[in-house]
């Protein structure tokens, strides 16, 4: 609707009011007076029906209706569009804003649809008319057509595009999502980036509110902020929240909402910017997880060193031998830690990853920790995660498991199960098996180490973990899909 008027016979969602003196005064103006006004003028009652209009209005709306045929004024059937072609909802049109909210619109540019379907730009204004009691009894709507630009003069260099054209192009092709919402949070306008971020088309979004996209747990927080904004208690706010794309994928977004007010200070609409920060959030969560793991490792360092000292002291007859062996094991422990922090690491063999972690504890010529399995090549990401997993397993065995007893043993066995064609990558099956130590007891709650093993194997390796707490010791079975390019070799003891 070009000026926000309704189809003949339709009314605004407001109670009918009888005409009062101010509106009667407007209607009493002679037709000659209306006709000498420079623009197209329509006087509407409180229900949005046109009561009077001048001849320029009839020409502007391209209708032969005579001034005395007020109820059939031609502008009732006009449709409004924004300069970018987006339709204007009836409640956001100038006349509706004037009658329902008492807001004035001053020469705002719209595209007016003509009866033949063509559209032409025009500046529309709407001003409410108040009765003696202060309530709205009608409105005056003015329209001025914007003439088409003159053809370029070939003798004159091309002019710089008008600011409005530059602004429209910037709005539509901005790298972030931009939208406009009314007082109820309904989207009035969106750009292409807004559609790309949410996965919805422009037509679908214009029928939704911003809260329709949010997860239920994150919905209430912004509704409170937006209510404060529409009430004039805050001009803008920024919030990070979760929402769901049209395809069902969850995403994190950063939103900034800024209010636009009229000349009288009343809220008109809000301009929203939308950015997808899902990748940033995932990196942030991973960083928090790694910081937790680092903190956990630091706490375990003293326990590990103490365990190495005790194990070394049991097998050395004098202080000199103790220092020599203990120093070697400390160096092996440091090497295992540095393996996880190398830059530019392109990958590693599974056996190397395990040996780096267990080497400081392989007493009796390696008979306490036995490794059996075929050659398996890992990517850098797989190697880092599995290195941390085996660090947790060996640390737990030293503190609570089989390696805390002199008679304790650990056997690690792995093999790769080839998958059928077109059913996915091969799967690494690995068993960590403890014996000769104290019986394993099922914990009441998972500690950090056990929780880290399960979470990192599931979330970062796409695999699964099965813990069995047996009287003979802990059994931990890992099943991890390998990349299709991983190479396997002959089995070696």
NUKEDREN-547069 format. One line per 5 residues: number of its first residue (from 1); their letters; for each residue x, y, z of C-alpha. Coordinates in Angstrom, 2 decimals. Each point is the difference from the previous one (the first is absolute). Last residue first. Layout:
% NUKEDREN-547069
NUM) A) X/Y/Z ~ ...
//
This chain:
% NUKEDREN-547069
493) XXXXX) 55.22/-56.97/17.72 ~ -0.57/1.06/-3.57 ~ -3.01/-0.35/-2.28 ~ 0.71/1.07/-3.58 ~ -0.95/3.50/-1.13
488) XXXXX) -2.94/2.33/0.17 ~ -0.31/3.32/-1.82 ~ -2.56/2.67/0.84 ~ -1.47/1.57/-3.15 ~ -3.61/-0.97/0.76
483) XXXXX) 0.30/1.84/3.34 ~ -0.32/-2.29/2.96 ~ -3.18/-0.70/1.99 ~ 0.74/-0.49/3.73 ~ -1.11/-2.82/2.28
478) XXXXX) 1.71/0.17/3.40 ~ -0.16/-2.72/2.67 ~ 1.11/0.72/3.56 ~ 0.46/-2.93/2.39 ~ 0.83/0.90/3.60
473) XXXXX) 1.33/-2.59/2.42 ~ -0.27/-3.68/0.89 ~ -3.11/0.54/2.12 ~ -1.54/1.72/-3.02 ~ -1.09/3.59/-0.75
468) XXXXX) -0.91/-0.08/-3.71 ~ 0.11/3.31/-1.92 ~ -1.34/0.15/-3.58 ~ 0.98/3.04/-2.08 ~ -1.45/1.15/-3.35
463) XXXXX) 1.25/1.73/-3.13 ~ -0.58/3.21/-1.94 ~ 3.59/1.05/0.73 ~ -0.62/3.50/1.35 ~ -3.42/-0.31/1.63
458) XXXXX) -0.10/-3.67/1.01 ~ 3.64/-0.67/0.82 ~ 0.35/3.46/1.58 ~ -3.09/-0.44/2.18 ~ 0.69/-3.56/1.17
453) XXXXX) 3.68/0.53/0.80 ~ -0.66/3.40/1.60 ~ -2.71/-1.42/2.24 ~ 2.33/-2.76/1.14 ~ 2.78/2.49/0.77
448) XXXXX) -2.24/2.57/1.68 ~ -1.58/-2.52/2.32 ~ -3.17/-1.87/-0.88 ~ -2.47/-0.36/2.84 ~ -0.72/-2.86/2.41
443) XXXXX) 3.10/-1.73/-1.32 ~ -0.12/-3.71/-0.93 ~ 2.85/-1.65/1.88 ~ 3.02/-1.54/-1.69 ~ 1.66/-2.78/1.97
438) XXXXX) 3.55/0.79/1.15 ~ 2.87/-0.99/-2.27 ~ 1.10/-3.08/-1.88 ~ -1.99/0.88/-3.11 ~ -0.89/2.99/-2.21
433) XXXXX) -1.39/-0.20/-3.56 ~ -0.05/2.92/-2.47 ~ -1.84/-1.32/-3.08 ~ 0.03/1.67/-3.43 ~ -2.34/-0.50/-2.97
428) XXXXX) 0.79/2.40/-2.86 ~ -2.85/0.19/-2.49 ~ 0.28/0.13/-3.79 ~ -1.77/2.89/-1.77 ~ -3.69/-0.05/-1.01
423) XXXXX) -2.56/-2.38/-1.47 ~ 0.81/0.49/-3.70 ~ 1.94/-3.27/-0.20 ~ -0.15/-2.13/3.17 ~ 2.10/1.17/2.91
418) XXXXX) 3.50/-1.18/0.84 ~ 0.57/-0.65/3.69 ~ 3.32/1.42/1.18 ~ 1.80/-1.64/2.91 ~ 1.13/0.99/3.47
413) XXXXX) 1.49/-1.48/3.14 ~ 1.26/1.74/3.11 ~ 1.03/-2.21/2.94 ~ 0.61/1.55/3.39 ~ 1.65/-1.74/2.97
408) XXXXX) -0.01/0.27/3.79 ~ 2.34/-1.97/2.24 ~ 1.70/3.06/1.48 ~ -3.42/1.56/0.75 ~ -1.00/3.57/-1.05
403) XXXXX) 0.44/-1.11/-3.61 ~ -3.17/-2.11/0.27 ~ -2.37/2.84/0.77 ~ -0.46/2.95/2.38 ~ 2.77/2.56/-0.49
398) XXXXX) 2.24/-1.70/-2.56 ~ -2.88/-1.55/-1.97 ~ -1.85/3.34/0.03 ~ 3.06/1.76/-1.42 ~ 0.35/-2.71/-2.66
393) XXXXX) -3.61/0.37/-1.10 ~ 0.02/3.82/0.07 ~ 3.20/0.19/-2.06 ~ -1.48/-2.56/-2.35 ~ -2.96/2.31/-0.67
388) XXXXX) 2.26/3.05/-0.41 ~ 2.06/-1.77/-2.65 ~ -3.22/-1.23/-1.62 ~ -1.15/3.62/-0.39 ~ 3.28/1.25/-1.43
383) XXXXX) 0.41/-2.95/-2.36 ~ -3.55/0.27/-1.36 ~ 0.46/3.70/-0.72 ~ 3.37/-0.56/-1.70 ~ -1.35/-2.83/-2.14
378) XXXXX) 0.76/-3.53/1.04 ~ 1.90/-2.80/-1.74 ~ -0.58/-3.53/1.30 ~ 2.62/-2.74/0.10 ~ -1.42/-3.20/1.46
373) XXXXX) -0.42/-0.80/3.64 ~ 1.51/-1.21/3.25 ~ 1.38/2.21/2.78 ~ 1.05/-1.50/3.34 ~ 0.39/2.18/3.11
368) XXXXX) 1.62/-1.68/3.03 ~ 2.22/-2.16/-2.23 ~ 1.76/3.00/-1.54 ~ 3.50/-1.06/0.84 ~ -0.86/-0.39/3.67
363) XXXXX) -1.46/3.50/0.24 ~ -2.09/1.77/-2.62 ~ -1.20/2.95/2.13 ~ 1.78/2.92/-1.66 ~ -0.86/-1.44/-3.45
358) XXXXX) -3.79/-0.01/0.53 ~ -0.92/3.30/-1.70 ~ 2.57/0.05/-2.78 ~ -0.64/-3.70/-0.62 ~ -3.71/0.61/-0.60
353) XXXXX) 0.54/2.77/-2.56 ~ 2.78/-1.90/-1.73 ~ -2.19/-3.10/-0.34 ~ -2.80/2.10/-1.55 ~ 2.31/1.41/-2.67
348) XXXXX) 0.17/3.76/-0.40 ~ -1.48/2.95/-1.84 ~ 0.90/3.34/-1.67 ~ 1.24/1.84/3.07 ~ 0.61/3.62/-1.00
343) XXXXX) 0.41/1.05/3.60 ~ 0.84/-2.55/2.68 ~ -2.06/0.20/3.18 ~ -1.12/-3.59/0.45 ~ 3.44/-1.50/-0.56
338) XXXXX) 1.40/2.37/2.62 ~ -1.80/-1.90/2.75 ~ 1.43/-3.36/-1.02 ~ 3.48/1.49/-0.23 ~ -0.35/1.42/3.50
333) XXXXX) -0.91/-3.44/1.35 ~ 2.98/-1.54/-1.76 ~ 2.26/2.66/1.53 ~ -1.44/-0.73/3.45 ~ 0.64/-3.69/-0.59
328) XXXXX) 3.62/0.61/-0.88 ~ 0.50/2.23/3.06 ~ -1.44/-2.70/2.27 ~ 2.30/-2.63/-1.43 ~ 3.19/2.03/0.52
323) XXXXX) -1.07/1.46/3.35 ~ -0.97/-3.41/1.37 ~ 3.27/-1.58/-1.13 ~ 1.95/2.71/1.81 ~ -2.16/-0.27/3.12
318) XXXXX) 0.59/-3.71/0.48 ~ -1.62/-3.42/-0.42 ~ -2.57/0.92/-2.70 ~ -3.14/-2.08/-0.72 ~ -2.43/1.21/2.67
313) XXXXX) 1.29/3.59/-0.29 ~ -1.00/0.20/-3.66 ~ -3.61/-0.98/0.68 ~ -0.26/2.47/2.88 ~ 1.54/2.85/-2.00
308) XXXXX) -2.17/-0.66/-3.01 ~ -3.09/0.05/2.23 ~ 1.07/3.30/1.55 ~ 0.51/1.46/-3.47 ~ -3.47/-1.12/-1.05
303) XXXXX) -1.64/1.38/3.13 ~ 1.79/3.33/-0.48 ~ -1.12/0.23/-3.62 ~ -3.63/-0.91/0.72 ~ -1.05/3.49/1.04
298) XXXXX) 1.69/1.42/-3.08 ~ -1.77/-2.55/-2.16 ~ -3.42/0.97/1.36 ~ 0.68/3.69/-0.66 ~ 1.04/-0.86/-3.54
293) XXXXX) -3.14/-2.12/-0.49 ~ -2.18/2.83/1.25 ~ 1.80/2.40/-2.31 ~ -0.57/-2.47/-2.83 ~ -3.72/-0.12/0.74
288) XXXXX) -0.22/3.78/0.22 ~ 1.84/0.32/-3.31 ~ -2.37/-2.51/-1.58 ~ -2.98/1.99/1.24 ~ 1.46/3.24/-1.38
283) XXXXX) 0.79/-1.63/-3.32 ~ -3.58/-1.25/-0.21 ~ -1.30/3.47/0.92 ~ 2.11/1.68/-2.68 ~ -1.26/-2.45/-2.62
278) XXXXX) -3.62/0.63/1.05 ~ 0.40/3.80/-0.13 ~ -2.57/0.67/-2.76 ~ -0.59/3.75/-0.06 ~ -3.32/1.89/0.06
273) XXXXX) -0.55/3.76/-0.01 ~ -3.39/1.30/1.05 ~ -1.59/3.39/-0.78 ~ -3.00/0.67/2.23 ~ -3.25/1.74/-0.88
268) XXXXX) -1.99/3.16/0.69 ~ 0.38/0.62/3.74 ~ -1.36/3.41/1.09 ~ 2.42/2.90/0.50 ~ -2.32/2.64/-1.50
263) XXXXX) 2.15/0.28/-3.14 ~ -0.24/-3.76/-0.41 ~ 2.30/-2.57/1.54 ~ 2.24/-2.72/-1.44 ~ 1.18/-2.60/2.54
258) XXXXX) 3.24/-1.96/-0.33 ~ 0.21/-3.80/0.37 ~ 3.37/-1.78/-0.08 ~ -0.05/-3.76/-0.37 ~ 2.78/-2.57/0.25
253) XXXXX) -1.02/-3.46/-1.21 ~ 0.66/-3.56/1.14 ~ -1.34/-2.76/-2.22 ~ -2.15/-3.10/0.16 ~ -0.67/-1.87/-3.27
248) XXXXX) -3.70/-0.68/-0.61 ~ 0.06/0.70/-3.76 ~ -1.81/3.31/0.61 ~ 2.78/1.09/2.32 ~ -0.42/-0.27/3.76
243) XXXXX) 0.96/2.62/2.59 ~ 2.49/0.42/2.81 ~ 0.78/3.33/1.63 ~ 2.55/2.80/0.18 ~ -1.37/3.44/0.90
238) XXXXX) 0.59/3.63/-0.81 ~ -2.31/2.83/1.08 ~ -1.24/3.32/-1.32 ~ -1.98/3.13/0.88 ~ -1.13/-1.07/3.47
233) XXXXX) -3.03/0.89/2.15 ~ -2.00/1.30/-2.97 ~ -2.88/-2.47/0.40 ~ 0.99/-1.69/-3.27 ~ 3.50/-0.54/1.40
228) XXXXX) -1.18/-1.32/3.38 ~ -2.25/-2.48/-1.79 ~ 2.96/-1.02/-2.18 ~ 2.17/-0.71/3.05 ~ -2.71/-2.13/1.62
223) XXXXX) -0.62/-1.89/-3.25 ~ 3.76/-0.54/-0.27 ~ 0.19/-2.02/3.20 ~ -3.24/-1.93/-0.53 ~ 1.08/-1.74/-3.19
218) XXXXX) 3.26/-1.68/1.03 ~ -1.53/-3.12/1.62 ~ -2.57/-0.30/-2.81 ~ 2.64/0.03/-2.71 ~ -0.29/3.12/-2.14
213) XXXXX) -1.35/0.16/-3.55 ~ -3.61/0.90/0.87 ~ 1.37/2.70/2.35 ~ 0.93/2.23/-2.95 ~ -3.62/0.06/-1.11
208) XXXXX) -1.14/-1.68/-3.20 ~ -2.00/0.82/-3.17 ~ 2.79/2.08/-1.52 ~ 2.38/-2.91/0.57 ~ -1.84/-2.34/-2.36
203) XXXXX) -0.12/2.53/-2.87 ~ 3.71/0.77/0.38 ~ 0.89/-3.68/-0.19 ~ 1.12/-1.89/3.08 ~ 3.43/-1.56/0.60
198) XXXXX) 0.62/2.21/3.06 ~ 3.46/1.25/-0.96 ~ -0.71/0.15/-3.74 ~ -3.29/1.88/0.49 ~ 1.63/2.62/2.22
193) XXXXX) 2.84/0.29/-2.55 ~ -2.53/0.72/-2.75 ~ -1.53/2.96/1.80 ~ -3.04/0.12/2.28 ~ -3.07/2.24/0.34
188) XXXXX) -3.11/0.13/2.13 ~ 0.87/-2.79/2.45 ~ -2.54/-0.21/2.79 ~ 1.28/0.89/3.46 ~ -3.29/1.38/1.32
183) XXXXX) 1.20/3.62/-0.22 ~ 1.10/-0.50/-3.60 ~ 3.17/-1.70/-1.20 ~ 2.66/0.96/-2.55 ~ 2.71/-2.33/-1.28
178) XXXXX) 3.71/-0.12/-0.73 ~ 2.09/-3.16/-0.31 ~ 3.73/0.55/-0.35 ~ 2.20/0.25/-3.10 ~ -2.05/2.88/-1.38
173) XXXXX) -1.44/-0.48/-3.48 ~ -3.56/1.20/0.56 ~ 0.74/2.78/2.46 ~ 3.01/1.29/-1.93 ~ -2.00/0.10/-3.22
168) XXXXX) -2.87/1.83/1.72 ~ 2.44/2.49/1.57 ~ 1.69/0.69/-3.31 ~ -3.33/0.57/-1.68 ~ -1.11/2.34/2.76
163) XXXXX) 3.25/1.92/-0.12 ~ -0.46/0.72/-3.67 ~ 2.39/-1.58/-2.44 ~ 3.05/2.16/-0.91 ~ -0.61/1.78/-3.25
158) XXXXX) 1.16/-1.26/-3.38 ~ 2.08/2.63/-1.78 ~ -2.02/2.57/-1.98 ~ -0.03/0.12/-3.81 ~ -1.97/-3.24/-0.20
153) XXXXX) -2.82/1.61/2.01 ~ -1.61/-2.74/2.01 ~ -3.76/-0.44/-0.40 ~ -1.91/1.95/2.64 ~ -0.99/-1.92/3.09
148) XXXXX) -3.63/-1.08/0.32 ~ -2.23/2.39/1.93 ~ -0.69/-0.82/3.65 ~ -3.77/0.04/0.52 ~ -1.26/1.97/2.97
143) XXXXX) -2.51/-1.45/2.41 ~ -1.83/1.46/2.98 ~ -2.05/-1.80/2.64 ~ -2.11/1.83/2.60 ~ -1.21/-1.99/2.96
138) XXXXX) -3.10/-0.66/2.05 ~ -1.66/0.19/3.42 ~ 3.02/-0.77/2.20 ~ -0.50/0.46/3.73 ~ 0.84/3.23/1.83
133) XXXXX) -3.46/0.72/1.35 ~ -0.46/2.91/-2.40 ~ 0.76/-2.29/-2.92 ~ 3.40/-0.71/-1.51 ~ 0.86/-0.14/-3.70
128) XXXXX) 2.96/-2.30/-0.78 ~ 2.54/1.00/-2.69 ~ 1.08/-2.14/-2.97 ~ 2.69/0.74/-2.58 ~ 0.92/-1.91/-3.16
123) XXXXX) 2.83/0.67/-2.44 ~ -0.46/-1.89/-3.25 ~ 1.72/-2.59/-2.16 ~ -1.90/-1.74/-2.79 ~ -1.19/-3.57/-0.35
118) XXXXX) -1.73/-1.68/-2.93 ~ -2.84/-2.44/0.62 ~ -2.58/1.66/-2.29 ~ -1.89/1.37/3.01 ~ 3.19/1.75/1.17
113) XXXXX) 2.27/-1.34/2.74 ~ 1.61/2.71/2.09 ~ 3.70/-0.37/0.81 ~ 0.81/1.77/3.24 ~ 2.12/2.98/1.13
108) XXXXX) -0.77/1.59/3.37 ~ -1.10/3.61/-0.22 ~ -0.73/0.45/3.72 ~ -1.93/-2.71/1.83 ~ -1.83/1.07/3.16
103) XXXXX) -0.72/-2.42/2.82 ~ -3.30/-0.02/1.89 ~ 0.28/-3.72/0.65 ~ -3.09/-1.57/-1.62 ~ -1.10/2.77/-2.37
98) XXXXX) 3.40/1.48/-0.96 ~ 1.91/-3.28/-0.15 ~ -2.81/-1.57/-2.04 ~ 0.04/2.92/-2.44 ~ 3.78/-0.16/-0.44
93) XXXXX) 0.14/-3.77/-0.68 ~ 1.46/-2.30/2.67 ~ -3.31/-1.66/0.94 ~ -0.78/-0.78/-3.61 ~ 3.29/-1.88/-0.54
88) XXXXX) 2.29/1.72/-2.56 ~ 1.07/-2.27/-2.85 ~ 3.76/-0.29/-0.73 ~ 0.91/1.50/-3.39 ~ 3.32/1.61/0.97
83) XXXXX) -1.64/3.45/0.11 ~ -2.56/-1.32/2.51 ~ -3.36/-1.06/-1.36 ~ -3.52/1.34/0.48 ~ -3.21/-1.12/-1.65
78) XXXXX) -2.88/2.19/-1.20 ~ -3.63/-1.15/0.32 ~ -1.19/2.72/2.37 ~ 1.81/2.68/-1.98 ~ -2.84/0.23/-2.54
73) XXXXX) -2.59/1.56/2.35 ~ -3.22/-2.04/-0.20 ~ -1.41/1.16/3.38 ~ 0.68/3.59/-0.96 ~ -2.04/0.13/-3.22
68) XXXXX) -0.46/3.78/0.31 ~ 3.53/0.63/-1.24 ~ -0.70/-1.83/-3.28 ~ 1.55/-3.39/-0.70 ~ 1.84/-0.13/-3.34
63) XXXXX) 2.91/-1.96/1.59 ~ 3.74/0.15/-0.64 ~ 1.09/0.19/3.66 ~ 1.95/3.19/-0.74 ~ -2.73/1.48/-2.20
58) XXXXX) -2.71/-0.58/2.60 ~ 2.32/1.36/2.70 ~ 0.70/3.03/-2.16 ~ -3.73/0.59/-0.14 ~ -0.30/0.32/3.76
53) XXXXX) -1.09/-2.57/2.57 ~ -2.77/-0.24/2.57 ~ -1.39/-2.69/2.33 ~ 2.46/-2.82/-0.68 ~ -0.65/-2.95/2.30
48) XXXXX) 2.73/-0.87/2.51 ~ -2.27/-0.73/2.95 ~ 0.75/3.29/1.77 ~ -0.98/2.00/-3.11 ~ 2.26/0.73/-2.93
43) XXXXX) 0.82/3.29/-1.75 ~ 1.92/-0.49/-3.27 ~ 2.46/2.44/-1.60 ~ 1.99/-0.30/-3.25 ~ 2.45/2.87/-0.07
38) XXXXX) 0.17/3.76/-0.70 ~ -3.22/0.99/1.82 ~ -2.26/1.96/-2.34 ~ -2.47/-2.87/-0.27 ~ -0.57/-0.21/3.74
33) XXXXX) -1.00/3.65/0.16 ~ -2.30/-0.35/-2.99 ~ -1.66/-2.98/1.64 ~ -0.94/2.24/2.88 ~ 1.19/-0.89/3.46
28) XXXXX) -2.86/-1.28/2.13 ~ 1.58/-3.44/0.16 ~ 3.01/1.40/1.85 ~ -2.25/1.80/2.47 ~ -2.06/-3.15/0.50
23) XXXXX) 3.25/-1.77/0.98 ~ 0.73/2.62/2.60 ~ -3.62/0.05/1.26 ~ -0.44/-3.69/0.58 ~ -1.01/-2.89/-2.24
18) XXXXX) -1.37/-3.03/1.80 ~ 2.42/-2.71/1.00 ~ 0.24/-3.63/-1.07 ~ 2.20/-2.15/2.22 ~ 3.45/-0.95/-1.38
13) XXXXX) 1.27/-2.84/-2.13 ~ -0.19/1.97/-3.20 ~ -3.01/-0.37/-2.23 ~ -0.72/-1.72/-3.32 ~ -2.98/1.16/-2.12
8) XXXXX) 2.11/1.02/-2.97 ~ 3.50/-1.54/0.21 ~ 2.22/1.62/2.57 ~ 2.24/3.01/-0.02 ~ 3.68/-0.15/0.91
3) XXX) 1.15/2.65/-2.41 ~ 1.12/-2.34/-2.78 ~ -1.63/-3.15/1.18
//
